[in-house]
């Protein structure tokens, strides 16, 4: 059965066409089951409506999804709304994975070197008893608490004993693929959990 996937991306990669290649590759498949997903993302023009409205739209788009796919371009790791979408997905329990898209030719026919992995720029720490999680983001060389979800960085959680009283960036648990070298067109459905 096809899963609902939320795509997180930098709008520049839509303009350059790279994000569209991944998000719309299902159109050349016989059916959604073969593609393995339904797209639950919101479009960038919604991002002009203010923080409260945008959070509401993102939260609504994440409803009924089980996967979040971060499309990784050159500047994706710096985008504040990408960080929000990743950490909100983590709190929801979505399976998160990244896909490098800079190897896809832009509408100008160019390719670029892979961009930094956004999952390395967001992280979590778990309390000693595992009952809470604190969200973090990297700002330059420093890690600061991330309080943009419901105005706090601390949330109830049930952490596995091996993770308690420790911190991790999210790249520890979630894979990153490359659309070109990992043959995303044929393998995307297997990356969705």
ROGUKE-982109 format. One record per atom (N, C-alpha, C, O): x, y, z. Coordinates in steps of 0.02 Angstrom, whole numbers, plus 32768, in hexadecimal, padded with zeros to 4 digits. Last residue first. Layout:
- c1,c2,c3
- X,Y,Z;
...
//
This chain:
- c1,c2,c3
- 81C6,80C4,80DC;
- 81B8,808F,810D;
- 8170,8091,8124;
- 815B,8069,814D;
- 821B,80DF,8046;
- 81E0,80F1,806E;
- 81D0,80B6,809C;
- 81CC,807D,8086;
- 8278,80A2,7FF9;
- 8291,80CE,802E;
- 8258,80E3,805D;
- 8265,80F7,8096;
- 8233,805E,7F99;
- 8253,8035,7FCD;
- 8270,8060,8006;
- 827E,8046,803C;
- 820C,80C7,7F45;
- 81D8,80A2,7F6B;
- 81F6,8077,7FA2;
- 81D6,806E,7FD6;
- 8287,80EC,7F0A;
- 8266,8117,7F3B;
- 8233,80F0,7F65;
- 822F,80F9,7FA2;
- 82C6,80A3,7EA6;
- 82CC,808C,7EEA;
- 82A5,80B4,7F1E;
- 82A3,80A0,7F58;
- 82B9,80DB,7E27;
- 82A5,8095,7E30;
- 82A4,807F,7E78;
- 8284,804C,7E88;
- 82E2,815F,7E42;
- 82A6,8152,7E19;
- 828C,810B,7E25;
- 8250,8101,7E2C;
- 835B,8155,7E89;
- 831D,8166,7EAB;
- 82DE,8157,7E83;
- 82AB,8144,7E9F;
- 83E1,811B,7E82;
- 83AA,810C,7E54;
- 8366,8117,7E74;
- 833D,80E9,7E7A;
- 844B,8147,7ECA;
- 8424,8111,7EE8;
- 83E5,8101,7EC0;
- 83B9,80DE,7ED8;
- 847B,81AF,7E7A;
- 84A5,8174,7E85;
- 8481,813A,7EA5;
- 8496,8100,7E9D;
- 8403,8207,7E77;
- 8424,81ED,7E3B;
- 844A,81AC,7E4B;
- 843C,8178,7E2D;
- 83D8,821F,7EFB;
- 83A8,820F,7EC7;
- 83C8,81EE,7E8A;
- 83AC,81BF,7E6D;
- 8420,81D7,7F85;
- 842D,8205,7F4E;
- 8400,81F0,7F14;
- 8401,81B6,7EFF;
- 83E9,81D4,8031;
- 83F7,81B5,7FF1;
- 8408,81EC,7FBE;
- 8400,8227,7FCC;
- 83F9,81BE,80DC;
- 83F8,81EF,80A6;
- 840F,81CA,8067;
- 8441,81A6,8066;
- 839F,8180,816D;
- 83CD,817B,8134;
- 83C5,81B6,8104;
- 8393,81D9,8103;
- 83A1,81A1,821C;
- 837E,81A5,81DC;
- 83AE,81A6,81A1;
- 83E0,81CA,81A3;
- 83EA,81A3,8292;
- 83B5,8171,8289;
- 8398,816D,8242;
- 8379,813B,8230;
- 844B,8206,828C;
- 845C,81C6,82AB;
- 8429,818F,8298;
- 843B,8155,8290;
- 8415,827B,8260;
- 8435,8251,822D;
- 844A,820D,824A;
- 845A,81DF,8224;
- 83EB,82C3,82CC;
- 83BC,8293,82AF;
- 83DB,8268,8279;
- 83BD,8235,8265;
- 8465,82C1,834E;
- 8446,82E3,8317;
- 841E,82AE,82F1;
- 842C,8273,82F6;
- 8449,82A3,83FE;
- 8459,828B,83BB;
- 8441,82BD,8387;
- 840F,82DF,8391;
- 846E,8286,84AB;
- 8457,82AF,8474;
- 8470,8296,8432;
- 84A5,8277,842D;
- 8433,8235,8543;
- 8463,8240,850D;
- 8444,826C,84D8;
- 8407,8277,84D6;
- 83D9,81FD,859C;
- 840E,8228,85B6;
- 8445,8235,8583;
- 847F,823F,8596;
- 83B6,816B,8539;
- 83A7,8199,8570;
- 83E5,81BE,8588;
- 841D,81A3,8589;
- 83C9,810A,84DD;
- 83D1,814F,84C7;
- 83CA,8181,84FF;
- 83D6,81BD,84F6;
- 83AD,808F,8515;
- 83F1,809A,84FD;
- 83FE,80E2,84E8;
- 8438,80F6,84E1;
- 8322,8094,8531;
- 8353,809A,8567;
- 839A,80AA,854E;
- 83BF,80CE,856F;
- 82C3,80FA,84C5;
- 82E1,80BA,84D3;
- 8319,80C4,8506;
- 833C,80F7,8505;
- 8254,8177,84FF;
- 8293,8164,84DF;
- 82A9,811F,84F4;
- 82A3,810C,852E;
- 81C9,81C0,84EA;
- 81DB,8180,8509;
- 8219,8165,84E5;
- 8213,8142,84B2;
- 819C,8267,8518;
- 81B7,8236,84E9;
- 81C3,81F5,850E;
- 81C7,81F5,854C;
- 8167,8311,851B;
- 8163,82CD,8536;
- 817B,829B,8501;
- 816F,82A5,84C6;
- 81E1,8391,84F3;
- 81A3,836D,84E5;
- 81A3,832A,8508;
- 81D8,830C,8513;
- 822A,8431,84E3;
- 8223,83F3,850B;
- 81DF,83D3,8500;
- 81AB,83F3,8502;
- 822B,84AA,84AB;
- 8259,8479,848D;
- 8253,8436,84AF;
- 8274,8406,849B;
- 819A,850D,847F;
- 81C6,84EB,84AE;
- 81F5,84BD,8489;
- 81E9,84AA,8450;
- 813B,853E,8426;
- 815C,856C,8453;
- 818A,854D,8487;
- 819E,856E,84B6;
- 810D,84E2,83CA;
- 80E4,84ED,8406;
- 8108,8517,843A;
- 80F7,8514,8475;
- 81A5,84E7,838A;
- 816B,84BC,8388;
- 8147,84C4,83CB;
- 8161,84B0,83FF;
- 8215,8530,83A3;
- 81E5,854C,8373;
- 81A8,8520,8369;
- 817B,8531,8343;
- 8287,851B,83EF;
- 8247,8525,8412;
- 8211,853F,83E3;
- 81E3,8561,83FA;
- 8317,84C8,8400;
- 82E7,84D9,83CB;
- 82A2,84DE,83EA;
- 8285,84AB,83FC;
- 83AE,84FD,844B;
- 836D,84DC,8451;
- 833E,84F6,841B;
- 833C,8532,840C;
- 8442,84F4,83E7;
- 8414,851A,8411;
- 83D1,84F4,8413;
- 83BF,84D0,83E5;
- 84EC,84D8,83CD;
- 84AA,84B8,83CF;
- 847E,84E1,83FE;
- 8492,84EF,8437;
- 8561,8531,8367;
- 853F,8524,83A7;
- 84FD,8500,839C;
- 84DB,8508,8369;
- 859A,855B,82F3;
- 85BD,8525,8318;
- 8598,8510,8357;
- 85AD,84E1,8379;
- 8504,857D,82A5;
- 854C,8586,82A0;
- 856F,854C,82C2;
- 8564,8512,82B0;
- 8497,852B,82FA;
- 849B,856F,82E2;
- 84E5,8581,82E0;
- 8502,8592,8314;
- 8438,849B,82FB;
- 847B,84B6,82F8;
- 8479,84FB,82D8;
- 845C,8504,82A2;
- 83B6,847A,8370;
- 83CC,8489,832C;
- 8412,84A6,832F;
- 8424,84C7,8360;
- 8354,8405,83D2;
- 838D,8432,83C8;
- 8397,8440,837E;
- 8383,8419,8353;
- 82DE,83CF,844D;
- 82F0,83DA,8407;
- 8327,840F,8402;
- 8328,843F,8428;
- 82D6,8356,84C8;
- 82E2,839C,84BA;
- 82FB,83A1,8473;
- 8328,837C,845E;
- 8262,82E5,850E;
- 8293,82F2,84DA;
- 8299,833E,84D4;
- 8267,8362,84D9;
- 823C,827D,859C;
- 8237,82BB,8576;
- 826F,82BD,8542;
- 82A4,829E,8549;
- 8252,8202,85D6;
- 820D,8219,85D1;
- 8204,825A,85AB;
- 81CC,826E,859A;
- 82CE,81CD,85F3;
- 82B2,81C0,85B0;
- 826C,81DB,85A6;
- 824D,81CC,8573;
- 8312,81ED,8663;
- 82DF,81B8,866A;
- 82BC,81A9,8628;
- 8291,817C,8625;
- 8366,8250,8631;
- 8384,8214,8650;
- 8351,81DC,8657;
- 8364,81A1,8653;
- 8328,828A,8591;
- 8331,828F,85D9;
- 834C,824E,85F4;
- 834A,821A,85D2;
- 837F,82A0,84F7;
- 834C,827E,851E;
- 835C,8285,8568;
- 8396,8286,857C;
- 838E,8315,8474;
- 83AB,82F6,84B0;
- 8371,82D8,84D7;
- 8339,82F2,84D7;
- 83A0,8326,83C1;
- 8377,831C,83FE;
- 83A4,8304,8437;
- 83D8,82E5,842D;
- 83B5,8391,8330;
- 83C2,8359,835C;
- 8394,8358,8398;
- 8369,8382,83A0;
- 83EF,83CD,8293;
- 83BA,83CA,82C5;
- 83C6,838D,82F0;
- 83E0,835A,82D8;
- 8452,83BC,8239;
- 844B,83FF,8256;
- 8410,8404,8286;
- 8401,843B,829F;
- 844F,8345,81FB;
- 8488,8351,8227;
- 8484,8394,824B;
- 84AC,83A3,8277;
- 83E6,834E,81A6;
- 83DC,8326,81E2;
- 8416,832C,8213;
- 8410,831A,824E;
- 8414,8392,8135;
- 83EF,83B7,8168;
- 83E5,8390,81AA;
- 83DC,83AE,81DE;
- 84B0,837D,80F1;
- 8477,8356,8109;
- 8452,837D,8140;
- 846F,8388,8175;
- 84E5,83F0,8072;
- 84EA,83D4,80B5;
- 84A9,83B1,80CA;
- 8473,83C7,80B8;
- 84D5,83BC,7FC2;
- 84D2,83EC,7FF9;
- 84D9,83CA,803C;
- 84D4,838C,8040;
- 853D,837C,7F40;
- 850A,8371,7F73;
- 850E,83A6,7FAB;
- 8545,83BB,7FBF;
- 855E,83EF,7EB7;
- 8576,83C1,7EEB;
- 853F,83B7,7F1F;
- 8516,83E4,7F29;
- 84EB,83F6,7E2B;
- 8515,8414,7E5F;
- 852E,83DD,7E8E;
- 8515,83A4,7E8C;
- 84C5,840C,7D7C;
- 84C3,83E5,7DBA;
- 84F3,8407,7DEB;
- 851D,842F,7DD7;
- 845D,845B,7CFD;
- 8499,8456,7D27;
- 848E,8427,7D62;
- 8455,841C,7D77;
- 83F0,847B,7CAD;
- 841B,8443,7C9A;
- 8459,843A,7CC3;
- 8487,8416,7CAF;
- 8396,84D5,7CD8;
- 83CC,84F0,7CAE;
- 83FC,84B9,7C97;
- 842B,84C7,7C71;
- 834B,8489,7D2B;
- 832B,849C,7CEC;
- 835D,84BD,7CBD;
- 8351,84C2,7C81;
- 83CA,8414,7D65;
- 839A,844B,7D6F;
- 837A,845B,7D2B;
- 838C,843E,7CF8;
- 83DF,8367,7D76;
- 83EA,83A3,7D4D;
- 83B4,83D6,7D5C;
- 8378,83C7,7D5E;
- 840A,8323,7E10;
- 83D6,832A,7DDD;
- 83E3,836A,7DB6;
- 83F1,839E,7DD4;
- 8464,8333,7E74;
- 847B,830F,7E38;
- 8447,830F,7E00;
- 8457,82FD,7DC8;
- 8420,836C,7EDD;
- 844A,8397,7EB5;
- 8467,8375,7E77;
- 8481,8397,7E4B;
- 83D5,8321,7F35;
- 83B8,832D,7EF2;
- 83E5,8358,7EC6;
- 83D2,8368,7E8D;
- 83D5,82A6,7FB1;
- 83FD,82D9,7F8F;
- 83E2,82E1,7F48;
- 83D9,82B1,7F23;
- 835C,8288,8023;
- 836F,8277,7FDE;
- 8395,82B2,7FC1;
- 837A,82E9,7FB8;
- 833D,8240,80C5;
- 8352,8276,8099;
- 8363,825C,8054;
- 8376,8222,804C;
- 82B5,8210,812E;
- 82EF,8200,8106;
- 82FE,823B,80D8;
- 82D2,8262,80C7;
- 8257,81DB,81BA;
- 8276,8213,8196;
- 82AF,81F8,816C;
- 82D6,81CE,8183;
- 81BE,81A8,81F3;
- 81FE,8190,81DA;
- 8219,81C8,81AE;
- 81F6,81E0,8182;
- 816B,8202,8275;
- 8175,81F3,822E;
- 81BA,81D5,8222;
- 81EA,81E7,8244;
- 8152,822A,82F5;
- 8165,81E4,82EB;
- 816A,81D1,82A2;
- 816E,8196,8292;
- 813C,82AC,8316;
- 8102,8286,8300;
- 8111,823B,82FA;
- 80E4,8211,82FA;
- 81BF,82D7,832D;
- 8190,82D3,8366;
- 8152,82A9,8355;
- 8136,8287,8380;
- 81EE,82D2,82A8;
- 820C,82A8,82DC;
- 81DB,829F,8316;
- 81CF,8267,832C;
- 81A0,8337,826F;
- 8199,82F2,8257;
- 81B5,82C1,828A;
- 8198,828D,8296;
- 81D5,83A5,82B2;
- 818E,8395,82BB;
- 8181,834C,82A5;
- 815B,8329,82C6;
- 8256,83A1,827C;
- 824C,8395,82C3;
- 8203,8385,82D4;
- 81F6,835C,82FF;
- 823A,83B8,81F1;
- 825E,837D,8208;
- 8250,836F,8251;
- 823F,8336,8262;
- 81F5,8434,81F3;
- 81D5,83F8,81D7;
- 81F7,83B7,81EE;
- 81D6,8386,81FC;
- 8258,8489,822A;
- 8218,847F,824C;
- 81F8,843E,8234;
- 81E1,8416,825D;
- 82B9,847F,81C5;
- 82C8,8468,8209;
- 8288,845B,8231;
- 8283,8429,8254;
- 8271,84BB,815E;
- 8286,8475,8157;
- 8297,8458,819C;
- 8284,8420,81AB;
- 8266,853B,8190;
- 8229,8512,818C;
- 8239,84C9,817F;
- 8212,849D,8192;
- 82EC,856B,818A;
- 82CA,8563,81CA;
- 828C,8537,81C6;
- 827E,8511,81F5;
- 836E,852A,812B;
- 8329,8543,8128;
- 8304,8536,816A;
- 82FE,84FC,817F;
- 83EB,84F0,8125;
- 83E5,8531,8146;
- 839D,8549,814D;
- 8390,8578,8172;
- 83E1,847C,80DB;
- 83F2,8476,8122;
- 83EA,84B7,8149;
- 83E3,84B6,8186;
- 83D0,84A9,8056;
- 8397,848D,807C;
- 83A4,848C,80C7;
- 8377,849B,80EE;
- 842D,84D5,7FFC;
- 841E,8500,8036;
- 83E6,84E4,8063;
- 83D0,8507,8091;
- 8439,846F,7F99;
- 8475,8491,7FB4;
- 8467,84B7,7FF5;
- 8492,84B7,8021;
- 83C1,83F0,7FC4;
- 83E5,8419,7F95;
- 841F,843C,7FB8;
- 8432,8428,7FEE;
- 8369,8368,7FED;
- 83A5,838C,8001;
- 83C7,83AE,7FC6;
- 83E5,838D,7F9C;
- 82CF,834B,8029;
- 82F2,8351,7FE9;
- 832C,8381,7FF3;
- 8322,83BC,8000;
- 829A,82DE,809D;
- 82BB,831E,8098;
- 82E3,831F,8057;
- 8313,82F9,804F;
- 8205,8291,80BC;
- 823F,828E,808F;
- 825B,82D5,8089;
- 8238,8303,8072;
- 81B2,823E,8137;
- 81C7,8281,8122;
- 8207,8279,80FA;
- 8238,825F,8113;
- 8127,81D1,814F;
- 816B,81DD,8138;
- 8175,8227,812A;
- 8147,824A,8114;
- 80A5,81CD,816D;
- 80D0,81A1,8195;
- 8119,81AB,8184;
- 8145,8190,81A5;
- 801A,823B,8180;
- 8056,8226,815C;
- 807D,81F8,818B;
- 8077,81FC,81C8;
- 7FAD,826E,81C5;
- 7FA3,8230,819E;
- 7FDF,821D,8172;
- 7FD9,81F4,8145;
- 7FEE,8312,81C2;
- 7FBB,82E3,81DA;
- 7FB5,82A8,81AA;
- 7FB7,82B1,816D;
- 803E,836A,817D;
- 805E,8330,819B;
- 802C,82FC,81B5;
- 803E,82C2,81BE;
- 7FE5,83CD,815A;
- 8000,83A3,8125;
- 8022,8365,8140;
- 8024,8331,811F;
- 7FD0,8406,81D9;
- 7F99,83E5,81B6;
- 7FB2,83B7,817F;
- 7F98,8380,8177;
- 804F,843B,81F0;
- 8034,840A,821F;
- 7FFA,83E3,81FE;
- 7FF5,83A6,8207;
- 8054,8497,8185;
- 8084,845F,818A;
- 8068,8429,81B6;
- 806A,83EE,81A4;
- 7FE8,84ED,81A7;
- 7FE9,84C9,8168;
- 8018,848D,8169;
- 8007,8456,8152;
- 8016,851D,8223;
- 7FD6,84FA,821F;
- 7FD2,84D0,81DF;
- 7FBB,8497,81E0;
- 808A,855D,81FB;
- 808E,8525,822A;
- 804E,84FB,8227;
- 8051,84BE,8227;
- 804F,85C2,81AA;
- 807A,858F,818D;
- 8081,8552,81BA;
- 807E,8519,81A3;
- 8009,860D,8208;
- 7FE5,85EC,81D2;
- 800F,85B4,81B3;
- 7FF5,857E,81A5;
- 8076,863B,8256;
- 803F,8614,8274;
- 801A,85EC,823F;
- 800D,85B0,8247;
- 80C9,8681,81F7;
- 80E0,8646,821C;
- 80A6,861B,8237;
- 80A7,85DE,822F;
- 8087,86AD,8154;
- 8097,86BA,819A;
- 80A4,867A,81C0;
- 808E,8644,81AC;
- 8078,868E,80CD;
- 803D,86A0,80F4;
- 8049,86AC,813E;
- 801A,86B5,8163;
- 80D6,865C,807A;
- 80D1,86A5,807D;
- 809A,86BC,80AC;
- 808E,86F8,80B3;
- 80CD,85D5,806D;
- 80FE,85EF,809C;
- 80FC,863B,80A2;
- 811F,8657,80CC;
- 807E,85B3,8005;
- 805E,85B6,8047;
- 808C,85D5,807A;
- 8075,85ED,80AE;
- 80D7,85A6,7F9F;
- 80B2,85E5,7FA2;
- 808C,85EC,7FE4;
- 807B,8623,7FF9;
- 810A,8521,7FAC;
- 812F,855A,7FC8;
- 8106,859A,7FCC;
- 8112,85C2,7FF9;
- 808E,84A8,7FD4;
- 80B7,84CD,7FA5;
- 80D3,850B,7FC6;
- 80B6,8526,7FF6;
- 809B,8417,803C;
- 807A,8456,802B;
- 80A9,847B,7FFC;
- 80E5,846F,7FFC;
- 808E,8362,8025;
- 80B0,83A1,8032;
- 8084,83DD,8023;
- 8050,83D8,8003;
- 806D,82DF,8012;
- 8044,8305,8041;
- 8062,834A,804F;
- 8050,8369,8081;
- 8065,826B,7F93;
- 8086,82A8,7FA8;
- 8057,82D0,7FD5;
- 8020,82E2,7FC0;
- 8069,81BE,7FAD;
- 8040,81F8,7F9B;
- 8063,8235,7FB7;
- 807C,8232,7FEF;
- 80CC,8131,7F74;
- 80BD,816A,7F9F;
- 8088,8197,7F81;
- 807B,8196,7F45;
- 80F5,80CD,7F1A;
- 80FE,80C2,7F62;
- 80EA,80FB,7F8F;
- 80F6,80F7,7FCB;
- 80F2,80B1,7E94;
- 8118,80EC,7EAA;
- 8125,80E8,7EF5;
- 8159,80FD,7F0C;
- 809D,8044,7E96;
- 80E1,803B,7E7F;
- 810D,8075,7E96;
- 8147,806B,7EA9;
- 802A,8083,7EC6;
- 8047,804C,7EEC;
- 808F,8041,7ED7;
- 80BA,8035,7F01;
- 8007,80DF,7E64;
- 8024,80F8,7EA3;
- 8043,80C0,7ECC;
- 8073,80CC,7EF0;
- 803A,809F,7DC1;
- 8009,80B1,7DF5;
- 802E,80C7,7E34;
- 806B,80C1,7E39;
- 809F,80A4,7D5D;
- 805C,808C,7D4C;
- 8027,809E,7D80;
- 7FED,80AB,7D6F;
- 80F9,8142,7D5C;
- 80F0,80FC,7D74;
- 80A9,80E6,7D63;
- 807D,8110,7D5C;
- 8101,81C5,7D44;
- 8116,8199,7D0D;
- 8115,8150,7D22;
- 812C,8124,7CFD;
- 80DC,8200,7DBB;
- 80B1,820A,7D80;
- 80C4,81DD,7D45;
- 809A,81D0,7D1A;
- 813B,81F0,7E1C;
- 8104,81BF,7E1B;
- 80DB,81C4,7DDA;
- 80BC,8194,7DC5;
- 818B,825F,7E19;
- 81A1,8225,7DF2;
- 816B,81EF,7DEE;
- 816E,81C4,7DC2;
- 8174,82D5,7E5D;
- 8145,82C2,7E27;
- 8159,8284,7E01;
- 813B,8274,7DCE;
- 81D9,82E3,7EBB;
- 8194,82E5,7ED2;
- 8163,82CD,7E9C;
- 812E,82B2,7EAD;
- 824E,82E0,7E67;
- 8241,82AD,7E9B;
- 81F6,82AA,7EAC;
- 81D8,8275,7EAB;
- 823B,834F,7E14;
- 824C,830E,7DF7;
- 823B,82D6,7E29;
- 821D,82A4,7E17;
- 8228,83B9,7E6C;
- 81EF,83A1,7E45;
- 81FC,835C,7E28;
- 81CF,8333,7E23;
- 82A8,83D4,7E9B;
- 8277,83B9,7EC9;
- 823B,839A,7EA3;
- 8220,8368,7EB8;
- 82E1,840C,7E22;
- 82FA,83CE,7E40;
- 82C7,83AD,7E6F;
- 82BC,8371,7E6B;
- 82B7,8488,7DF3;
- 8296,844C,7DD9;
- 82AB,840B,7DFB;
- 828B,83D8,7DF0;
- 82D8,8501,7E25;
- 830B,84E0,7DFC;
- 82F3,849E,7DDF;
- 8316,847F,7DB6;
- 8264,8513,7E71;
- 8272,8541,7E39;
- 82A5,8521,7E08;
- 829D,8525,7DCC;
- 827C,84B1,7ECE;
- 8241,84AC,7EA4;
- 824C,84D7,7E66;
- 823E,84C2,7E2D;
- 82EC,84E1,7F0C;
- 82F2,84A1,7EE8;
- 82B3,8490,7EC0;
- 82B6,8465,7E94;
- 82BD,8551,7F4B;
- 82EC,855A,7F14;
- 82F2,851A,7EEA;
- 82FB,851D,7EAE;
- 8275,851D,7FB8;
- 8251,8530,7F7C;
- 827E,853C,7F3F;
- 8269,8534,7F06;
- 82B0,848C,8003;
- 82BC,84D3,7FFA;
- 829B,84E7,7FB7;
- 82A5,84C5,7F84;
- 8244,8412,8052;
- 8275,8428,8020;
- 827B,8474,8022;
- 8252,8497,803F;
- 81F1,837F,807B;
- 820D,83BC,8095;
- 8245,83D2,8067;
- 8271,83AA,8056;
- 8162,8322,805F;
- 81A2,8337,8043;
- 81B5,837B,8060;
- 818D,83AA,805F;
- 8111,829D,80A9;
- 8118,82E6,80AB;
- 815D,82F6,8091;
- 818F,82DB,80A9;
- 80B9,8216,8069;
- 80FB,8233,8076;
- 80F5,827F,8076;
- 80D9,829C,8048;
- 8058,818B,808A;
- 8056,81D4,8080;
- 8099,81F1,8096;
- 80AF,81E6,80CF;
- 8071,80F3,802C;
- 8072,811A,806A;
- 806C,8164,8058;
- 8079,8178,8020;
- 801B,806F,7FD8;
- 8041,80AD,7FD4;
- 803A,80D4,8015;
- 8004,80D7,8033;
- 802A,7FC5,8000;
- 8000,8000,8000;
- 802C,803E,8000;
- 805D,8041,8025;
//
